[in-house]
């Protein structure tokens, strides 16, 4: 066969085997899922397995006891009948001496006394009845002289039994099971010796008792045990199914009601039947649902009051803030005519008013997220343009802090369906944060894209983040160092709002940092609105840090045991 054809056949066989494995794996997975999700199936299966084990153990014990009892009874019966036969054989072989004028064997029917004895023992004479067993008689003095019934031959007798019989006295018995050559059935061989004192001869007598009836009885008993055991197992399984159904059905109804309640159907209630534990569970569930609905209604009212309060406060604050702003602008514009102290006060008031306006805007934005009123104005834009606009807005602040931006943009457009205003605000917050904590070092801005997502990473080389701070940094008003003042006048809500904006897009905003190594923030957004993210085009850990880790791992020395220090050596 050509090698190409052999390879094709092997490839086809591997494909078939792989398909079978996948189907088996899927079937096993579905079975495991059904097993984990169904309490009723678990109860019935456990009951079935335990019932099978108990029935098998009890059935085996009963079968062994019945088998032992039948065997022992058959052995005793066989030994008793064999002993009676040997007495009859001894009497038949003894010569008659009552009439001295007659020869000793004048009443025998043949020259060989064993022939008459066999007729008497097996019941084959005129008045005899056929016996259920066969007999073999051997004359120890004349090895070739033997008589048997039923086709039994001397070779059917086990050598061990003959040896024991020849060594023992009159009436000794040996019992053994075997399958005879000419009789393919299980029999008992009962052996013994008969001594005739008048002639001084010894005879070996072996009785072959068939075990067919007992074996058939035991077979019927085993069949009855199996049938009864199988019926008992099925009955127990049915009982377990009914009992489990009575318990599991209310639990399943409670689970379905809880799911509907969790989905927002607050009027969901369970039917209460009886006064048992399940009925009490239903009552408790209904009370919990009622209290939960009441609390949710109260929270909704409180949320509505809070939203109304924030709206009213923002509306009321805007008018005096606008008035104060106009007055502060006039004072700020005329500060050159003031004395130095008054001019400095005008500048401080102007800066604090700007910060107050920014904080008010951030508070209003956070309140919209808390109220669930934030919406997206989606548009398909190139993320590179959004990044450039955010950098342009941050350049003035970067120049004041002697910071430069290093851009790493792809050559192809990175189109995505996003809210341009919100994403630009996220990037501005990340850039401002990097400028504030970058300690005047360069900031690297990287843009990446794949088929499903786009990502922007902002990397600074400042103080970095400690362990656990990569999640705390997005908390409202959180500071890594509370004693450190904000150098750019931030409100402490920028990163919190940025995370809310990213979540609203269905994206991720993640942070990485190490003390002394700086930090990196990565924004990942889906290209298509509403799509689920499976990964990010950019790594959260900066490439140079990852390479350094890999190099350190590769350069870590491997300690090998020295010769003679307990190391195992194979001299072969």
PEZI-V580368 format. One record per residue. RES is the residue in three letters. SS is DSSP state (~ for helix, > for strand, _ for the rest). PHI is phi in whole degrees, 0 to 359 (NA if undefined). OMEGA is omega in whole degrees, -180 to 180 (999 if undefined). Layout:
res={RES | RES}
ss={SS | SS}
phi={PHI | PHI}
omega={OMEGA | OMEGA}
This chain:
res={UNK | UNK | UNK | UNK | UNK | UNK | UNK | UNK | UNK | UNK | UNK | UNK | UNK | UNK | UNK | UNK | UNK | UNK | UNK | UNK | UNK | UNK | UNK | UNK | UNK | UNK | UNK | UNK | UNK | UNK | UNK | UNK | UNK | UNK | UNK | UNK | UNK | UNK | UNK | UNK | UNK | UNK | UNK | UNK | UNK | UNK | UNK | UNK | UNK | UNK | UNK | UNK | UNK | UNK | UNK | UNK | UNK | UNK | UNK | UNK | UNK | UNK | UNK | UNK | UNK | UNK | UNK | UNK | UNK | UNK | UNK | UNK | UNK | UNK | UNK | UNK | UNK | UNK | UNK | UNK | UNK | UNK | UNK | UNK | UNK | UNK | UNK | UNK | UNK | UNK | UNK | UNK | UNK | UNK | UNK | UNK | UNK | UNK | UNK | UNK | UNK | UNK | UNK | UNK | UNK | UNK | UNK | UNK | UNK | UNK | UNK | UNK | UNK | UNK | UNK | UNK | UNK | UNK | UNK | UNK | UNK | UNK | UNK | UNK | UNK | UNK | UNK | UNK | UNK | UNK | UNK | UNK | UNK | UNK | UNK | UNK | UNK | UNK | UNK | UNK | UNK | UNK | UNK | UNK | UNK | UNK | UNK | UNK | UNK | UNK | UNK | UNK | UNK | UNK | UNK | UNK | UNK | UNK | UNK | UNK | UNK | UNK | UNK | UNK | UNK | UNK | UNK | UNK | UNK | UNK | UNK | UNK | UNK | UNK | UNK | UNK | UNK | UNK | UNK | UNK | UNK | UNK | UNK | UNK | UNK | UNK | UNK | UNK | UNK | UNK | UNK | UNK | UNK | UNK | UNK | UNK | UNK | UNK | UNK | UNK | UNK | UNK | UNK | UNK | UNK | UNK | UNK | UNK | UNK | UNK | UNK | UNK | UNK | UNK | UNK | UNK | UNK | UNK | UNK | UNK | UNK | UNK | UNK | UNK | UNK | UNK | UNK | UNK | UNK | UNK | UNK | UNK | UNK | UNK | UNK | UNK | UNK | UNK | UNK | UNK | UNK | UNK | UNK | UNK | UNK | UNK | UNK | UNK | UNK | UNK | UNK | UNK | UNK | UNK | UNK | UNK | UNK | UNK | UNK | UNK | UNK | UNK | UNK | UNK | UNK | UNK | UNK | UNK | UNK | UNK | UNK | UNK | UNK | UNK | UNK | UNK | UNK | UNK | UNK | UNK | UNK | UNK | UNK | UNK | UNK | UNK | UNK | UNK | UNK | UNK | UNK | UNK | UNK | UNK | UNK | UNK | UNK | UNK | UNK | UNK | UNK | UNK | UNK | UNK | UNK | UNK | UNK | UNK | UNK | UNK | UNK | UNK | UNK | UNK | UNK | UNK | UNK | UNK | UNK | UNK | UNK | UNK | UNK | UNK | UNK | UNK | UNK | UNK | UNK | UNK | UNK | UNK | UNK | UNK | UNK | UNK | UNK | UNK | UNK | UNK | UNK | UNK | UNK | UNK | UNK | UNK | UNK | UNK | UNK | UNK | UNK | UNK | UNK | UNK | UNK | UNK | UNK | UNK | UNK | UNK | UNK | UNK | UNK | UNK | UNK | UNK | UNK | UNK | UNK | UNK | UNK | UNK | UNK | UNK | UNK | UNK | UNK | UNK | UNK | UNK | UNK | UNK | UNK | UNK | UNK | UNK | UNK | UNK | UNK | UNK | UNK | UNK | UNK | UNK | UNK | UNK | UNK | UNK | UNK | UNK | UNK | UNK | UNK | UNK | UNK | UNK | UNK | UNK | UNK | UNK | UNK | UNK | UNK | UNK | UNK | UNK | UNK | UNK | UNK | UNK | UNK | UNK | UNK | UNK | UNK | UNK | UNK | UNK | UNK | UNK | UNK | UNK | UNK | UNK | UNK | UNK | UNK | UNK | UNK | UNK | UNK | UNK | UNK | UNK | UNK | UNK | UNK | UNK | UNK | UNK | UNK | UNK | UNK | UNK | UNK | UNK | UNK | UNK | UNK | UNK | UNK | UNK | UNK | UNK | UNK | UNK | UNK | UNK | UNK | UNK | UNK | UNK | UNK | UNK | UNK | UNK | UNK | UNK | UNK | UNK | UNK | UNK | UNK | UNK | UNK | UNK | UNK | UNK | UNK | UNK | UNK | UNK | UNK | UNK | UNK | UNK | UNK | UNK | UNK | UNK | UNK | UNK | UNK | UNK | UNK | UNK | UNK | UNK | UNK | UNK | UNK | UNK | UNK | UNK | UNK | UNK | UNK | UNK | UNK | UNK | UNK | UNK | UNK | UNK | UNK | UNK | UNK | UNK | UNK | UNK | UNK | UNK | UNK | UNK | UNK | UNK | UNK | UNK | UNK | UNK | UNK | UNK | UNK | UNK | UNK | UNK | UNK | UNK | UNK | UNK | UNK | UNK | UNK | UNK | UNK | UNK | UNK | UNK | UNK | UNK | UNK | UNK | UNK | UNK | UNK | UNK | UNK | UNK | UNK | UNK | UNK | UNK}
ss={_ | _ | ~ | ~ | ~ | ~ | ~ | ~ | ~ | ~ | ~ | ~ | ~ | ~ | ~ | ~ | ~ | ~ | ~ | ~ | ~ | ~ | ~ | ~ | ~ | ~ | ~ | ~ | ~ | ~ | ~ | ~ | ~ | ~ | ~ | ~ | ~ | _ | ~ | ~ | ~ | ~ | ~ | ~ | ~ | ~ | ~ | ~ | ~ | ~ | ~ | ~ | ~ | ~ | ~ | ~ | ~ | ~ | ~ | ~ | ~ | ~ | ~ | ~ | ~ | ~ | ~ | ~ | ~ | ~ | ~ | ~ | ~ | ~ | ~ | ~ | ~ | ~ | ~ | ~ | ~ | ~ | ~ | ~ | ~ | ~ | ~ | ~ | ~ | ~ | ~ | ~ | ~ | _ | _ | _ | _ | _ | _ | _ | _ | _ | _ | _ | _ | _ | _ | _ | _ | _ | _ | _ | ~ | ~ | ~ | ~ | ~ | ~ | ~ | ~ | ~ | ~ | _ | _ | _ | _ | _ | _ | _ | _ | _ | _ | > | > | > | > | > | > | > | _ | _ | _ | _ | _ | _ | > | > | > | _ | _ | _ | _ | _ | ~ | ~ | ~ | _ | _ | ~ | ~ | ~ | ~ | ~ | ~ | ~ | ~ | ~ | _ | _ | _ | _ | _ | _ | > | > | > | > | > | > | _ | _ | _ | _ | _ | _ | > | > | > | > | > | > | > | > | > | > | > | _ | _ | _ | _ | > | > | > | > | > | > | > | > | > | > | _ | ~ | ~ | ~ | ~ | ~ | ~ | ~ | ~ | ~ | ~ | ~ | ~ | ~ | ~ | ~ | ~ | ~ | ~ | ~ | ~ | ~ | ~ | ~ | ~ | ~ | ~ | ~ | ~ | ~ | ~ | ~ | ~ | ~ | ~ | ~ | ~ | ~ | ~ | ~ | ~ | ~ | ~ | ~ | ~ | ~ | ~ | ~ | ~ | ~ | ~ | ~ | _ | _ | _ | _ | _ | _ | _ | _ | _ | _ | _ | _ | _ | _ | ~ | ~ | ~ | ~ | ~ | ~ | ~ | ~ | ~ | ~ | ~ | ~ | ~ | ~ | ~ | ~ | ~ | ~ | ~ | ~ | ~ | ~ | ~ | ~ | ~ | ~ | ~ | ~ | ~ | ~ | ~ | ~ | ~ | ~ | ~ | ~ | ~ | ~ | ~ | ~ | ~ | ~ | ~ | ~ | ~ | ~ | ~ | ~ | ~ | ~ | ~ | ~ | ~ | ~ | ~ | ~ | ~ | _ | ~ | ~ | ~ | _ | _ | ~ | ~ | ~ | ~ | ~ | ~ | ~ | ~ | ~ | ~ | ~ | ~ | ~ | ~ | ~ | ~ | ~ | ~ | ~ | ~ | ~ | ~ | ~ | ~ | ~ | ~ | ~ | ~ | ~ | ~ | ~ | ~ | _ | _ | _ | _ | _ | _ | > | > | > | > | > | ~ | ~ | ~ | ~ | ~ | ~ | ~ | ~ | ~ | ~ | ~ | ~ | ~ | ~ | ~ | ~ | ~ | ~ | _ | _ | _ | _ | > | > | > | > | _ | _ | _ | _ | _ | _ | > | > | > | > | > | ~ | ~ | ~ | ~ | ~ | ~ | ~ | ~ | ~ | ~ | ~ | ~ | ~ | ~ | ~ | ~ | ~ | ~ | _ | _ | _ | _ | _ | > | > | > | > | > | > | > | _ | _ | _ | > | > | > | > | > | > | > | > | _ | _ | _ | _ | _ | _ | _ | _ | ~ | ~ | ~ | ~ | _ | _ | _ | _ | _ | _ | _ | _ | _ | _ | _ | _ | _ | _ | _ | _ | _ | _ | _ | _ | _ | ~ | ~ | ~ | ~ | ~ | ~ | ~ | ~ | ~ | ~ | ~ | _ | _ | _ | > | > | > | > | > | > | > | _ | _ | _ | > | > | > | > | > | > | > | > | > | _ | _ | _ | _ | _ | _ | _ | _ | _ | _ | _ | _ | _ | _ | _ | _ | ~ | ~ | ~ | ~ | ~ | ~ | ~ | ~ | ~ | ~ | ~ | ~ | ~ | _ | _ | _ | _ | _ | _ | _ | _ | _ | _ | _ | _ | _ | _ | _ | _ | _}
phi={NA | 299 | 300 | 297 | 292 | 297 | 297 | 296 | 293 | 297 | 295 | 297 | 295 | 296 | 296 | 297 | 297 | 296 | 297 | 297 | 297 | 296 | 296 | 297 | 296 | 295 | 298 | 296 | 296 | 295 | 297 | 296 | 294 | 296 | 297 | 289 | 271 | 249 | 293 | 297 | 296 | 297 | 294 | 295 | 295 | 297 | 297 | 296 | 295 | 296 | 296 | 298 | 298 | 296 | 294 | 296 | 295 | 295 | 297 | 296 | 297 | 296 | 297 | 295 | 295 | 295 | 299 | 296 | 295 | 294 | 295 | 296 | 297 | 294 | 294 | 297 | 296 | 295 | 296 | 294 | 295 | 295 | 294 | 296 | 295 | 294 | 296 | 294 | 295 | 297 | 291 | 288 | 276 | 284 | 290 | 274 | 236 | 294 | 249 | 290 | 281 | 256 | 293 | 297 | 247 | 290 | 266 | 277 | 275 | 207 | 292 | 267 | 295 | 294 | 295 | 293 | 297 | 297 | 296 | 288 | 291 | 277 | 75 | 267 | 283 | 289 | 256 | 274 | 242 | 298 | 275 | 274 | 235 | 250 | 231 | 232 | 242 | 239 | 271 | 293 | 284 | 241 | 302 | 280 | 270 | 207 | 225 | 211 | 237 | 71 | 76 | 282 | 239 | 302 | 291 | 288 | 275 | 299 | 297 | 296 | 291 | 298 | 296 | 292 | 293 | 292 | 272 | 262 | 276 | 297 | 88 | 290 | 228 | 235 | 241 | 208 | 263 | 199 | 254 | 291 | 293 | 269 | 232 | 283 | 215 | 282 | 224 | 256 | 252 | 250 | 249 | 193 | 242 | 236 | 252 | 256 | 296 | 293 | 256 | 73 | 261 | 245 | 238 | 266 | 239 | 235 | 255 | 252 | 264 | 291 | 253 | 295 | 296 | 294 | 296 | 295 | 298 | 295 | 298 | 295 | 295 | 297 | 298 | 296 | 296 | 296 | 296 | 295 | 297 | 297 | 297 | 294 | 297 | 297 | 295 | 296 | 297 | 296 | 296 | 298 | 297 | 294 | 294 | 296 | 295 | 297 | 271 | 285 | 302 | 297 | 294 | 295 | 296 | 294 | 296 | 296 | 294 | 295 | 296 | 294 | 294 | 292 | 282 | 115 | 275 | 287 | 269 | 288 | 220 | 259 | 280 | 255 | 233 | 83 | 227 | 279 | 295 | 292 | 294 | 295 | 298 | 297 | 297 | 296 | 297 | 296 | 294 | 298 | 297 | 295 | 295 | 296 | 298 | 294 | 296 | 296 | 297 | 294 | 295 | 297 | 296 | 295 | 297 | 296 | 295 | 295 | 298 | 293 | 295 | 297 | 295 | 293 | 296 | 297 | 293 | 290 | 283 | 296 | 294 | 294 | 294 | 297 | 296 | 296 | 296 | 297 | 294 | 293 | 296 | 297 | 293 | 292 | 292 | 261 | 293 | 291 | 274 | 270 | 289 | 305 | 295 | 291 | 296 | 295 | 296 | 296 | 294 | 296 | 297 | 297 | 294 | 289 | 295 | 298 | 294 | 296 | 297 | 295 | 293 | 296 | 296 | 293 | 296 | 295 | 293 | 297 | 295 | 294 | 295 | 297 | 275 | 71 | 259 | 283 | 228 | 253 | 251 | 281 | 202 | 277 | 228 | 270 | 297 | 298 | 294 | 296 | 296 | 296 | 293 | 295 | 292 | 298 | 290 | 258 | 295 | 298 | 294 | 295 | 295 | 294 | 258 | 55 | 244 | 243 | 257 | 246 | 264 | 231 | 251 | 288 | 283 | 273 | 298 | 248 | 280 | 204 | 271 | 221 | 271 | 303 | 295 | 288 | 293 | 296 | 294 | 301 | 294 | 298 | 296 | 293 | 292 | 298 | 297 | 294 | 295 | 294 | 255 | 275 | 56 | 77 | 268 | 296 | 246 | 259 | 245 | 240 | 241 | 223 | 207 | 224 | 292 | 249 | 213 | 236 | 216 | 229 | 243 | 245 | 244 | 243 | 239 | 266 | 285 | 81 | 235 | 275 | 298 | 90 | 280 | 292 | 259 | 289 | 295 | 268 | 285 | 288 | 61 | 276 | 228 | 294 | 234 | 299 | 282 | 270 | 278 | 286 | 274 | 246 | 72 | 289 | 266 | 86 | 247 | 297 | 291 | 296 | 293 | 297 | 296 | 297 | 296 | 295 | 296 | 297 | 278 | 79 | 248 | 237 | 231 | 234 | 230 | 224 | 190 | 221 | 301 | 83 | 253 | 85 | 214 | 217 | 250 | 237 | 255 | 238 | 230 | 288 | 295 | 254 | 299 | 89 | 283 | 274 | 278 | 247 | 181 | 237 | 292 | 246 | 280 | 289 | 275 | 303 | 301 | 293 | 290 | 295 | 296 | 296 | 296 | 297 | 294 | 295 | 294 | 292 | 271 | 292 | 291 | 263 | 275 | 254 | 292 | 283 | 295 | 89 | 258 | 97 | 285 | 274 | 237 | 261 | 281 | 276}
omega={-180 | 180 | -180 | 180 | 177 | 179 | 178 | 179 | 179 | 179 | 178 | 179 | 178 | 178 | 178 | 180 | 177 | 177 | 178 | 179 | 179 | 179 | 179 | 179 | 179 | 178 | 178 | 178 | 178 | 179 | 179 | 179 | 178 | 180 | -178 | -174 | -174 | 176 | 179 | 178 | 179 | -180 | -178 | -179 | 178 | 178 | -180 | -180 | 180 | 179 | 179 | 180 | -179 | -179 | 179 | -180 | -180 | 179 | 177 | 179 | 180 | -180 | 178 | 179 | 179 | 179 | 180 | -180 | -180 | -180 | 180 | 178 | 179 | 179 | 179 | 180 | 180 | 179 | 179 | 179 | 179 | 179 | 178 | 178 | -180 | 175 | 178 | 178 | 179 | 179 | -179 | -179 | 180 | 180 | 179 | -178 | -179 | -179 | -175 | -179 | -178 | 176 | -174 | -175 | -179 | -179 | 180 | -176 | -177 | 180 | 179 | -177 | -179 | 179 | 179 | 180 | 179 | 178 | -179 | -174 | -177 | 179 | -180 | 178 | -175 | -177 | -177 | 175 | -176 | 179 | -179 | -177 | 177 | -175 | 174 | -180 | 180 | 176 | -178 | -178 | -180 | -174 | -177 | -176 | 180 | 175 | -178 | 177 | 176 | 178 | 179 | 179 | -178 | -180 | 176 | -178 | 177 | -179 | 180 | 179 | 178 | 180 | 179 | -179 | -179 | -178 | -172 | -176 | -180 | 177 | 177 | -174 | 172 | -179 | -180 | 175 | 172 | 176 | -176 | -179 | -179 | -179 | -177 | 177 | -178 | -178 | 171 | 175 | -179 | -177 | 178 | -180 | 177 | -180 | 177 | -176 | -175 | 180 | -179 | -179 | 177 | 180 | 173 | -178 | 180 | 178 | 179 | -179 | 179 | 179 | -174 | -178 | 180 | 179 | 177 | 177 | 180 | 177 | 178 | 179 | 179 | 178 | 179 | 179 | 180 | -179 | -180 | 178 | 178 | 178 | 179 | 179 | 179 | 179 | 178 | 177 | 178 | 178 | 179 | 179 | -179 | -180 | 180 | 179 | 178 | -179 | -173 | -177 | 176 | 178 | 179 | 177 | 178 | 178 | 178 | 178 | 178 | 177 | 178 | 178 | 179 | 179 | 176 | 179 | -173 | 179 | -179 | 179 | 178 | 175 | -178 | 178 | 177 | -177 | -178 | -177 | 179 | 176 | 177 | 175 | 178 | 178 | 180 | 178 | -180 | 178 | 178 | -180 | 179 | 179 | 179 | 178 | 179 | -180 | 179 | 177 | 178 | 178 | 177 | 178 | 179 | 178 | 178 | 178 | 180 | 179 | 179 | 179 | 179 | 179 | -180 | -179 | 180 | 179 | -179 | -179 | -176 | -177 | 177 | 179 | 178 | 179 | 179 | -180 | 179 | 179 | -180 | 177 | 179 | 180 | -178 | 179 | -178 | -175 | -179 | 179 | -178 | 172 | -175 | -178 | -180 | 178 | 179 | 178 | 178 | 179 | 179 | 179 | 178 | -179 | -178 | 176 | 177 | 178 | 179 | 178 | 179 | 179 | 178 | 178 | 179 | 178 | 178 | 179 | 178 | 179 | 177 | 177 | 179 | -180 | -179 | -177 | -178 | 180 | -179 | 173 | -170 | 176 | 179 | -176 | 175 | -176 | 178 | 179 | 179 | 179 | -180 | 179 | 179 | 178 | 178 | 178 | -176 | -175 | -180 | 179 | 179 | 179 | 178 | 179 | 178 | -178 | 177 | 178 | 174 | -176 | 175 | -174 | 175 | -180 | -178 | 177 | 178 | -176 | 178 | 177 | -175 | 170 | -173 | -176 | -177 | 180 | 177 | 177 | 177 | -178 | 177 | 179 | 179 | 179 | 178 | 179 | 179 | 179 | -177 | -175 | -177 | 177 | 174 | -180 | -176 | 177 | -178 | 178 | -177 | 177 | 178 | -178 | 170 | -175 | -172 | -171 | 171 | -177 | 176 | 179 | 178 | -173 | 174 | -178 | -177 | -173 | 178 | -178 | 176 | 179 | 180 | -178 | 180 | 174 | -179 | -176 | -180 | 177 | -177 | 177 | -179 | 177 | 175 | 179 | -177 | -178 | -178 | -180 | 178 | -176 | -178 | 174 | 179 | -178 | -176 | -180 | -173 | -179 | 177 | 177 | 180 | 178 | 177 | 178 | 179 | 179 | 179 | 176 | -174 | -177 | -179 | 168 | -172 | -177 | 173 | 177 | 175 | 179 | -180 | -179 | -177 | -178 | 177 | 176 | -178 | 176 | 180 | -178 | 176 | 178 | -180 | -179 | 179 | 180 | 179 | 178 | 176 | -180 | -178 | 178 | -178 | 177 | 179 | 178 | 180 | -177 | -178 | 177 | 179 | 178 | 179 | 177 | 180 | -180 | 179 | 178 | -179 | -178 | 179 | -178 | 177 | -178 | 178 | 179 | 179 | -180 | 180 | 179 | 178 | 180 | 180 | 178 | 178 | -178 | -179 | 999}
